[in-house]
Structure formats: structure tokens, C-alpha cells
Amino acid sequence: MAKKKIIAFLLLLALVFMQEPKAAAYAMNTEDHHYTYDFWGAVLKSIPAFELAYTIDGNTMDITVSGLDDVATGGGRVFLIDTQESRLHVFDEEFAYVTSVKLLRNEERKIVLDENGNQVALTNPEGVWFHESQNEIYIADTGAERIVVLDGDGYYLKRLITKPDNMVGVTQFRPSKVTVDSTNKIYFTVQSGFEGIVELNQSGTFSRYFGVNKPVVDLWDYFWKKISSDEQKSKMTKIYAPAFNNLTIDNDGFVYATTVDTAAEKQVFRLNPKGENVLREKGYFPVVGDLKVENKFIDVAINDYGVYALLDQATGRIFLYDFDGNLVNIFGKNGDLRGNFKAPSAIAWFGDKLIATDKNLRCAYVYEMTEFGKAALGAAKSYYYGEWEESARLSKEALRLNANYDLAYIGIGKYYLMQDDFKNAMYYFKLGNEKEFYSQAYNGSRSLWIQDNFIWILAVLLLLAGLLVYSEIRYNKKKG
């Protein structure tokens, strides 16, 4: 009993000291919708990296559009899912309408019939993915609890993936969002599925549950469970792992995932083959979006050079992060003006463009890079591929266009660090408030100074040693 009292006392102390301090520096003007944050958490107004260039909506199609719930790109095309109308819409690289799919057909263009002679059609699908290497379209046919695989050119049915006999656990086979890796492993999320992302083999057999989404530890609950009896613990509400709501995959096979569950410890994940979160967060702050506004990331999109876009359902903002987790830019908002969101639902890269869908407005916005965006993202791309000089040049161009862009100072500093120009590196790292790299540059500068002055340092040390020996000899002579 005494042990329990000691534990209870320590937990109460932890609760007192772990309360989150109020930080007035994080306050932001909610009217700002093109901005970043500085090292101190203050809002820095910024030029947007992207601007609206084109809108895909019902006016570009001859059929009813009730909402656009997911978007995928590949093979020079854009694929949009309308859950309510149970349709897949396809557009070409110029955003011209190509076709729609609802009834499933075979290679001979005949409608596919099930074992009862009924036509097979999409049923409230929620997700789509284009698998480039196999030229296949994967549709999370949520209402029918299956995955539909179509040919990437003919849009005919290649196969249906239903619940495998070897699937374990309590998660329903109800795919919501789907992606496929380079080894043809299939991953999909299940809304409210707390066992993790479902991984299937190419054949459709169950492989495992993938990804760890840790819940936030409630210290009060933890406290009461520590001092409760076994009977009391059995009556307490069980804590389940928060569900993933969306996912995508990068060129290296790492799965990026998001959650909107407020009980989750993290909102954004980069999952390695073991299912561990290895998202790099080397920026001023963790990858959380706004610092004091609660975001709900409904989707994530990753491009070829590690820049990922997070679409926030709560505010309609799009957050751009580079591979290291540095915040590149924030743009967009909810509202009533042209280009604003009502109910943002999905986002995808299309080359250097971004496409974001809105469920309520029944449209997809196509964004193109601004001059600032070309410089800022070009610098991130060059750095990712090891083109340091070009990265520095583009960082300087980004600074010319936007003096508030702290990340450019860091980019230039990294270039000088690579050239062993530690003095200039420290100068730019100081301007960008980059402490870690500043320390590296400082250590390098100190080592270089020691190398350049080694003879003089050695001479001073020898002189001091000689004086010490001389003084000892004199002391011993006087004593003798």
C-alpha cells in the first residue's frame, strides 16, 4: 500500500510539471493564409509557393458529379473518385475529360456479371491509386468491401480482391484509401480500424497489420490505473490505437500516413518496412502544421524529391515540408472566394503541380508553382539530389523574392559548409537560426584554425613545458 502511495505522489508531481506552458509567441492571425513560422514561433508572412491555375468540376464533364473524395495521378492522367455517384473519373494531362467508370467491363467491353447474374459496379468507392509499374488502377470499393483492379489503358476489370481467408484480427475488410509499392504489396486503411494499415500480398492474401499509431498517454488515466484494483481496472474503458485515415508511398517504399484522431500522439507518419515511424523532423518545430491551431490532416502527397504536402480539413490550408521536415510554405484556406475550400478531401502531386479536391464544392483545384515556389522547391530538389551549388543559387533567388524565407539562409549555409567555408556558413546559419549546423560550422572553423596555427600552438606548449621543467630544476636546486 505504501508503494502505491509513493507512485501516486510521483505521478501527481509529473502532472503538475508536464502541463503545457502558454506561449504567446505562437499566437497567429487567422486571416493570414500565406505564411511560415520563424524560430521563435512567430508568423512570417510569405509569398505562396503555389497559385490556382485551373479548376476541374462538373462543367468539364457530361455527367453528374456529387463530390470528389480522392485523387491519384500517373501515366499522364488524373483519376478522381466520386463516392456518392460511385464513379471513377479520368482526365488527361491537359485536364480534358477522358472517361468515367461505374459499371465494370471485361477486356471484350462486356459488362461483368456476378454469380447471380447481376451487373458488377462500383459501390461507394473512397480511394484510388495508379500503380505505374504494372499500369493498373486500384480502387478501394468501400461499399462492396473489396479492391477493384482495372487495366490502366483500357479501364477494364482485371481482378477483384476480397477478404482473404487467412486474414486475422477484428478489422473489417472495408478498404477506404489504397496504395501499392514497387514490390506489388498492397496497403489500405480502414476507417476506425485500430489494428493498423492492412498489408496484402500481390495475390490478395493477407500479410500483416502495418504501422504503429501510438495514442497520447492520459496521465490521469495512468494514475488511476496504477492505484486501482484488478476489479476496478477490468471496468475501465480500454484504450485502442488511433486509426490511420489516409496514406501514400514514396519512391523508396516508405509509407506516408495521416490520422485525424485527436487521441493520436502523432498526426503524420513515415513508416519503414518494420512499421516504425521514421519521419524526419529537423525543422524548428515537429511536423504539426499550425502551432496553436488544431489541424486535421485529411491527406498527404509526396513527390520524387521528398517534399510532401499535407491537406488540412479544418482550415483548408496546404502545408509543404521538405524531406528533413522543414516547413517550406503554407497556403490556401477555407472560405467563400474562388479557390477557397469548403470541405477539402484529397491531394496529389501531378509533376510539379498540386491537385486538391473538395467534396462539397465537387471540384478539383489545380495549382501551379509561383516564381517563389519554383525557387524554394527547386532548392529543396537540388539539395535532395546533392546539387549543392544549384541549391544555393536557388535559395538566393528565393530570398530575393521573399526576404522572410528563413529556410533559404539555412540552404545557403549548408552549401558553404559543404565547401568548408565555415565563416560564411556560420553567418548564414545564424541568420536562419539553425543551431545544429551552426555548431558543425563552428567546430569546423575551430579545427581549421588549429590546423593553420598548429606550429605556433606547439611552440607555445613546448615553451610552457620548458618553463615548467626549468622552474622545477631551480626549485630543487634551492632546496638542495
LODO-698863 format. One line per 5 residues: their letters; for each residue x, y, z of C-alpha. Coordinates in nm, 3 decimals, decimal comma, m for minus. Layout:
BEGIN
a = X/Y/Z | ...
end
This chain:
BEGIN
makkk = 0,000/0,000/0,000 | 0,288/0,235/0,085 | 0,439/0,165/m0,256 | 0,115/0,266/m0,429 | 0,103/0,592/m0,233
iiafl = 0,459/0,676/m0,336 | 0,377/0,606/m0,702 | 0,061/0,817/m0,676 | 0,257/1,108/m0,527 | 0,519/1,093/m0,802
lllal = 0,252/1,083/m1,072 | 0,081/1,389/m0,928 | 0,412/1,573/m0,937 | 0,457/1,470/m1,302 | 0,111/1,600/m1,388
vfmqe = 0,192/1,938/m1,236 | 0,524/1,981/m1,416 | 0,410/1,843/m1,753 | 0,133/2,096/m1,806 | 0,188/2,270/m2,139
pkaaa = 0,305/2,630/m2,088 | 0,116/2,905/m2,262 | 0,325/3,062/m2,538 | 0,207/3,400/m2,654 | 0,471/3,396/m2,928
yamnt = 0,273/3,125/m3,106 | m0,036/3,342/m3,148 | m0,132/3,392/m3,510 | m0,369/3,598/m3,714 | m0,624/3,357/m3,857
edhhy = m0,665/3,584/m4,160 | m0,310/3,504/m4,272 | m0,312/3,220/m4,523 | 0,029/3,256/m4,691 | 0,291/3,226/m4,421
tydfw = 0,555/3,025/m4,235 | 0,689/3,033/m3,878 | 1,022/3,165/m3,760 | 1,247/3,007/m3,498 | 1,054/3,177/m3,216
gavlk = 0,714/3,058/m3,339 | 0,604/3,395/m3,475 | 0,410/3,409/m3,802 | 0,607/3,528/m4,104 | 0,400/3,644/m4,399
sipaf = 0,515/3,473/m4,716 | 0,458/3,461/m5,087 | 0,256/3,147/m5,168 | 0,454/2,868/m5,333 | 0,153/2,774/m5,547
elayt = m0,137/2,955/m5,710 | m0,463/2,833/m5,857 | m0,432/2,769/m6,231 | m0,731/2,553/m6,326 | m1,049/2,403/m6,183
idgnt = m1,191/2,062/m6,271 | m1,563/2,041/m6,197 | m1,895/1,921/m6,335 | m1,877/2,177/m6,615 | m1,592/1,979/m6,771
mditv = m1,796/1,656/m6,772 | m2,125/1,546/m6,925 | m2,233/1,352/m6,615 | m2,347/1,434/m6,264 | m2,076/1,500/m6,007
sgldd = m2,186/1,477/m5,644 | m1,850/1,510/m5,476 | m1,482/1,435/m5,527 | m1,337/1,227/m5,244 | m0,997/1,113/m5,366
vatgg = m0,740/1,191/m5,635 | m0,449/0,997/m5,783 | m0,217/1,069/m6,075 | 0,007/0,870/m6,305 | 0,062/0,778/m6,665
grvfl = m0,006/1,140/m6,764 | m0,359/1,125/m6,623 | m0,564/1,237/m6,325 | m0,802/0,994/m6,152 | m1,086/1,128/m5,938
idtqe = m1,325/0,931/m5,718 | m1,688/1,036/m5,663 | m1,811/0,829/m5,368 | m2,176/0,930/m5,384 | m2,212/0,866/m5,758
srlhv = m1,988/0,556/m5,734 | m1,770/0,666/m6,023 | m1,408/0,692/m6,126 | m1,339/0,994/m6,350 | m1,030/1,009/m6,572
fdeef = m0,866/1,323/m6,718 | m0,564/1,361/m6,944 | m0,254/1,573/m6,881 | m0,432/1,881/m7,017 | m0,721/1,812/m6,774
ayvts = m0,956/1,722/m7,057 | m1,222/1,467/m6,964 | m1,144/1,115/m7,090 | m1,396/0,874/m6,941 | m1,585/0,760/m6,632
vkllr = m1,618/0,412/m6,488 | m1,911/0,282/m6,285 | m2,018/m0,047/m6,440 | m1,724/m0,285/m6,462 | m1,646/m0,437/m6,802
neerk = m1,415/m0,715/m6,915 | m1,147/m0,693/m7,183 | m1,411/m0,754/m7,453 | m1,600/m0,447/m7,320 | m1,888/m0,659/m7,193
ivlde = m2,042/m0,577/m6,855 | m1,917/m0,815/m6,586 | m2,187/m1,021/m6,412 | m2,166/m1,179/m6,068 | m2,264/m1,538/m5,980
ngnqv = m2,629/m1,428/m5,954 | m2,630/m1,261/m6,293 | m2,625/m0,907/m6,154 | m2,412/m0,635/m6,308 | m2,092/m0,565/m6,117
altnp = m2,047/m0,195/m6,044 | m1,851/0,030/m5,814 | m2,026/0,081/m5,481 | m1,939/0,398/m5,289 | m1,563/0,383/m5,354
egvwf = m1,348/0,610/m5,136 | m0,995/0,572/m5,270 | m0,791/0,533/m5,589 | m0,426/0,465/m5,675 | m0,240/0,432/m6,005
hesqn = 0,030/0,164/m5,996 | 0,280/0,284/m6,254 | 0,499/m0,028/m6,292 | 0,203/m0,259/m6,362 | m0,011/0,002/m6,539
eiyia = m0,304/m0,077/m6,309 | m0,567/0,131/m6,131 | m0,654/0,022/m5,776 | m0,991/0,135/m5,642 | m1,092/0,099/m5,276
dtgae = m1,451/m0,006/m5,343 | m1,559/0,062/m4,988 | m1,931/m0,010/m5,009 | m1,871/m0,351/m5,166 | m1,584/m0,431/m4,924
rivvl = m1,328/m0,510/m5,192 | m1,047/m0,369/m5,404 | m1,113/m0,335/m5,776 | m0,812/m0,357/m6,009 | m0,854/m0,207/m6,357
dgdgy = m0,627/m0,205/m6,658 | m0,450/0,131/m6,681 | m0,526/0,182/m7,051 | m0,850/0,000/m7,126 | m1,013/0,057/m6,782
ylkrl = m1,147/m0,299/m6,791 | m1,163/m0,525/m6,486 | m0,850/m0,733/m6,425 | m0,941/m0,877/m6,085 | m1,136/m0,827/m5,765
itkpd = m0,965/m0,857/m5,426 | m1,200/m0,955/m5,147 | m1,138/m1,053/m4,786 | m0,871/m1,326/m4,783 | m0,937/m1,645/m4,590
nmvgv = m0,617/m1,603/m4,389 | m0,698/m1,253/m4,260 | m0,683/m1,234/m3,881 | m0,795/m0,974/m3,628 | m1,121/m0,786/m3,591
tqfrp = m1,066/m0,523/m3,862 | m1,333/m0,522/m4,132 | m1,222/m0,576/m4,489 | m1,358/m0,236/m4,588 | m1,082/m0,053/m4,781
skvtv = m1,100/0,326/m4,770 | m0,769/0,452/m4,912 | m0,524/0,232/m5,101 | m0,165/0,237/m5,227 | 0,076/m0,016/m5,381
dstnk = 0,456/m0,035/m5,351 | 0,723/m0,133/m5,604 | 0,709/m0,498/m5,493 | 0,332/m0,501/m5,557 | 0,242/m0,516/m5,189
iyftv = m0,100/m0,358/m5,133 | m0,172/m0,130/m4,837 | m0,508/0,011/m4,738 | m0,665/0,196/m4,449 | m0,992/0,112/m4,279
qsgfe = m1,173/0,399/m4,113 | m1,191/0,325/m3,738 | m0,958/0,026/m3,783 | m0,737/0,030/m3,475 | m0,511/m0,263/m3,568
givel = m0,316/m0,059/m3,824 | m0,282/m0,038/m4,201 | m0,375/m0,365/m4,373 | m0,099/m0,513/m4,591 | m0,181/m0,768/m4,862
nqsgt = 0,043/m0,967/m5,091 | 0,010/m0,918/m5,467 | m0,211/m1,227/m5,484 | m0,453/m1,069/m5,238 | m0,362/m1,286/m4,939
fsryf = m0,326/m1,122/m4,601 | 0,030/m1,032/m4,497 | 0,006/m0,833/m4,171 | m0,117/m0,520/m3,997 | 0,132/m0,247/m4,060
gvnkp = 0,231/0,069/m3,872 | 0,224/0,177/m3,511 | m0,003/0,468/m3,421 | 0,050/0,536/m3,052 | m0,226/0,706/m2,851
vvdlw = m0,149/1,005/m2,631 | m0,090/0,892/m2,274 | m0,350/1,044/m2,042 | m0,162/1,086/m1,716 | m0,479/1,096/m1,509
dyfwk = m0,593/0,761/m1,652 | m0,246/0,624/m1,600 | m0,250/0,750/m1,242 | m0,585/0,588/m1,156 | m0,490/0,259/m1,321
kissd = m0,174/0,245/m1,114 | m0,364/0,272/m0,787 | m0,676/0,075/m0,889 | m0,751/m0,283/m0,802 | m0,774/m0,553/m1,071
eqksk = m1,154/m0,547/m1,046 | m1,163/m0,169/m1,098 | m0,922/m0,197/m1,394 | m1,149/m0,452/m1,564 | m1,433/m0,197/m1,564
mtkiy = m1,228/0,086/m1,711 | m1,258/0,184/m2,078 | m0,996/0,019/m2,296 | m0,762/0,242/m2,497 | m0,730/0,149/m2,865
apafn = m0,468/0,263/m3,115 | m0,595/0,557/m3,325 | m0,688/0,475/m3,685 | m0,497/0,592/m3,992 | m0,722/0,783/m4,231
nltid = m0,503/0,815/m4,543 | m0,175/0,700/m4,694 | 0,062/0,722/m4,987 | 0,407/0,582/m5,068 | 0,741/0,733/m5,176
ndgfv = 0,997/0,609/m5,427 | 1,191/0,425/m5,157 | 0,890/0,223/m5,043 | 0,824/0,418/m4,722 | 0,455/0,462/m4,644
yattv = 0,341/0,812/m4,551 | 0,022/0,813/m4,348 | m0,202/1,058/m4,161 | m0,459/1,044/m3,885 | m0,730/1,287/m3,776
dtaae = m0,781/1,112/m3,445 | m0,713/1,363/m3,165 | m0,609/1,074/m2,941 | m0,303/1,007/m3,158 | 0,044/1,102/m3,038
kqvfr = 0,146/1,197/m3,394 | m0,055/1,313/m3,696 | 0,191/1,240/m3,977 | 0,398/0,925/m4,026 | 0,673/0,789/m4,249
lnpkg = 0,668/0,416/m4,187 | 0,968/0,196/m4,265 | 0,933/m0,174/m4,361 | 0,910/m0,263/m3,991 | 0,614/m0,029/m3,949
envlr = 0,815/0,218/m3,736 | 0,768/0,592/m3,774 | 1,093/0,739/m3,911 | 0,961/1,078/m4,022 | 1,245/1,331/m4,014
ekgyf = 1,163/1,637/m3,804 | 1,473/1,854/m3,828 | 1,289/2,185/m3,863 | 1,226/2,448/m3,600 | 0,922/2,252/m3,481
pvvgd = 0,781/1,900/m3,523 | 0,558/1,830/m3,824 | 0,232/1,951/m3,672 | 0,112/2,217/m3,917 | 0,000/2,526/m3,728
lkven = 0,149/2,571/m3,385 | m0,162/2,675/m3,194 | m0,445/2,591/m3,433 | m0,565/2,232/m3,433 | m0,519/2,081/m3,778
kfidv = m0,684/1,770/m3,916 | m0,468/1,630/m4,194 | m0,704/1,453/m4,429 | m0,438/1,352/m4,685 | m0,067/1,355/m4,766
aindy = 0,112/1,362/m5,103 | 0,486/1,302/m5,158 | 0,687/1,395/m5,469 | 1,005/1,250/m5,618 | 1,243/1,464/m5,412
gvyal = 1,089/1,423/m5,069 | 0,869/1,733/m5,046 | 0,531/1,636/m4,905 | 0,205/1,828/m4,895 | m0,042/1,795/m4,609
ldqat = m0,404/1,893/m4,667 | m0,579/2,027/m4,359 | m0,950/1,960/m4,341 | m1,006/2,207/m4,055 | m0,862/2,521/m4,216
grifl = m0,829/2,438/m4,585 | m0,458/2,507/m4,571 | m0,187/2,313/m4,752 | 0,140/2,266/m4,562 | 0,459/2,192/m4,755
ydfdg = 0,752/2,020/m4,581 | 1,085/1,912/m4,725 | 1,241/1,570/m4,665 | 1,407/1,685/m4,341 | 1,079/1,814/m4,200
nlvni = 1,148/2,184/m4,258 | 0,833/2,389/m4,317 | 0,862/2,526/m4,672 | 0,532/2,708/m4,717 | 0,167/2,733/m4,610
fgkng = m0,106/2,844/m4,848 | m0,481/2,808/m4,906 | m0,779/2,847/m4,674 | m1,146/2,767/m4,623 | m1,384/3,036/m4,740
dlrgn = m1,631/3,157/m4,999 | m1,396/3,315/m5,253 | m1,282/3,148/m5,574 | m1,015/2,891/m5,499 | m1,109/2,852/m5,134
fkaps = m1,220/2,523/m4,983 | m1,543/2,415/m4,817 | m1,461/2,052/m4,743 | m1,108/1,960/m4,862 | m1,081/1,586/m4,919
aiawf = m0,762/1,478/m5,103 | m0,436/1,596/m5,254 | m0,182/1,459/m5,505 | 0,125/1,572/m5,698 | 0,100/1,586/m6,077
gdkli = 0,455/1,653/m6,186 | 0,533/1,998/m6,043 | 0,163/2,073/m5,996 | m0,060/2,000/m5,698 | m0,419/1,884/m5,730
atdkn = m0,654/1,915/m5,432 | m1,019/1,808/m5,426 | m1,318/1,949/m5,240 | m1,606/1,719/m5,157 | m1,875/1,983/m5,109
lrcay = m1,772/2,209/m5,397 | m1,749/1,898/m5,621 | m1,430/2,018/m5,783 | m1,055/1,969/m5,802 | m0,818/2,265/m5,786
vyemt = m0,501/2,251/m5,996 | m0,217/2,459/m5,851 | 0,097/2,569/m6,035 | 0,419/2,693/m5,879 | 0,476/3,067/m5,843
efgka = 0,820/3,212/m5,916 | 0,892/3,188/m5,545 | 0,768/2,828/m5,539 | 0,997/2,735/m5,828 | 1,296/2,878/m5,640
algaa = 1,208/2,735/m5,295 | 1,113/2,386/m5,415 | 1,390/2,388/m5,674 | 1,639/2,449/m5,392 | 1,490/2,158/m5,196
ksyyy = 1,508/1,935/m5,505 | 1,871/2,024/m5,582 | 1,975/1,967/m5,221 | 1,795/1,629/m5,216 | 1,993/1,517/m5,524
gewee = 2,324/1,652/m5,392 | 2,346/1,951/m5,628 | 2,473/2,189/m5,358 | 2,576/2,481/m5,579 | 2,244/2,488/m5,765
sarls = 2,058/2,458/m5,434 | 2,243/2,763/m5,300 | 2,173/2,961/m5,617 | 1,801/2,886/m5,598 | 1,798/2,964/m5,224
kealr = 1,942/3,308/m5,301 | 1,672/3,354/m5,565 | 1,405/3,256/m5,312 | 1,548/3,516/m5,070 | 1,538/3,781/m5,339
lnany = 1,167/3,713/m5,385 | 1,085/3,663/m5,016 | 1,319/3,805/m4,752 | 1,113/3,630/m4,479 | 1,213/3,285/m4,606
dlayi = 1,445/3,167/m4,325 | 1,493/2,824/m4,482 | 1,688/2,985/m4,768 | 1,952/3,114/m4,526 | 1,996/2,759/m4,398
gigky = 2,020/2,626/m4,754 | 2,295/2,873/m4,840 | 2,472/2,793/m4,513 | 2,470/2,422/m4,599 | 2,637/2,496/m4,932
ylmqd = 2,919/2,689/m4,764 | 2,951/2,413/m4,504 | 3,000/2,160/m4,787 | 3,276/2,385/m4,925 | 3,446/2,408/m4,581
dfkna = 3,382/2,783/m4,590 | 3,294/2,782/m4,222 | 3,291/3,159/m4,175 | 3,020/3,216/m4,436 | 2,837/2,901/m4,322
myyfk = 2,817/3,033/m3,964 | 2,695/3,371/m4,093 | 2,401/3,219/m4,282 | 2,317/2,962/m4,016 | 2,299/3,246/m3,764
lgnek = 2,060/3,437/m3,991 | 1,847/3,122/m4,023 | 1,864/3,038/m3,651 | 1,999/2,693/m3,735 | 2,179/2,585/m3,419
efysq = 2,280/2,230/m3,510 | 2,453/2,320/m3,836 | 2,597/2,636/m3,682 | 2,769/2,415/m3,422 | 2,910/2,196/m3,701
ayngs = 3,041/2,502/m3,884 | 3,187/2,642/m3,562 | 3,361/2,313/m3,484 | 3,493/2,300/m3,837 | 3,620/2,658/m3,812
rslwi = 3,791/2,581/m3,483 | 3,954/2,266/m3,624 | 4,072/2,460/m3,930 | 4,218/2,735/m3,709 | 4,403/2,475/m3,504
qdnfi = 4,545/2,318/m3,823 | 4,655/2,656/m3,960 | 4,819/2,756/m3,631 | 4,949/2,417/m3,521 | 5,318/2,522/m3,528
wilav = 5,252/2,825/m3,309 | 5,033/2,623/m3,073 | 5,304/2,356/m3,048 | 5,569/2,620/m2,988 | 5,367/2,776/m2,706
lllla = 5,307/2,434/m2,549 | 5,679/2,347/m2,571 | 5,770/2,684/m2,422 | 5,530/2,630/m2,132 | 5,664/2,279/m2,080
gllvy = 6,022/2,415/m2,083 | 5,934/2,684/m1,831 | 5,772/2,424/m1,609 | 6,082/2,200/m1,624 | 6,311/2,499/m1,567
seiry = 6,114/2,611/m1,261 | 6,124/2,258/m1,116 | 6,501/2,237/m1,164 | 6,554/2,574/m0,995 | 6,323/2,477/m0,711
nkkkg = 6,511/2,151/m0,649 | 6,848/2,326/m0,659 | 6,742/2,581/m0,398 | 6,601/2,307/m0,180 | 6,922/2,105/m0,209
end
